[in-house]
Amino acid sequence: MAPTRLDIKRTGMRNDESVKEYAMRLREMAIQVYPPVLENELNPIFINTLKTPYYDYISGNSLTYFIEVITTTNKVEQGLKLKRI
């Protein structure tokens, strides 16, 4: 059975996956939804499913395209990894 918008909104990032992997998984789910999830609809869904600290860094940005959201979130992830080292 194809996922719904509600399924996408309930999706969360797994502990063992990167932001990029999570974004790809979410995008794959969004492709299967009918009617299709538009990019401007997917951005807030993706951002709202992020947990702290990602959400804290990304939520205030006005990023238009999904690729911008992924790129920015990926940079946050890299910065957090550097802080831990």
Phi, psi and omega in degrees: 000136182291145178292158177251174176299324179296320177300318180295318180294335180271353181289146177225161179286131178284155181297331185262010182242151178279170178299318181296316178298317179297316180298320178295319179295317179295319179297319178299319177296318183296327180295329184278348183284142175235131354294157187303146175279123179281157183301319181291343175272329182286325181305304181294328177297312180300311182298318182289341177271351179287148177260167174297139009268352182302312182302318182300321181281326188267329190301331182275351182280150177252067181275134187271314187259147182301322179297325177294320179296315180297313181300314180294317179294323177296321177295321176298316179300316179296319178296321178292324177295321179294324178296326182286337182284000000 
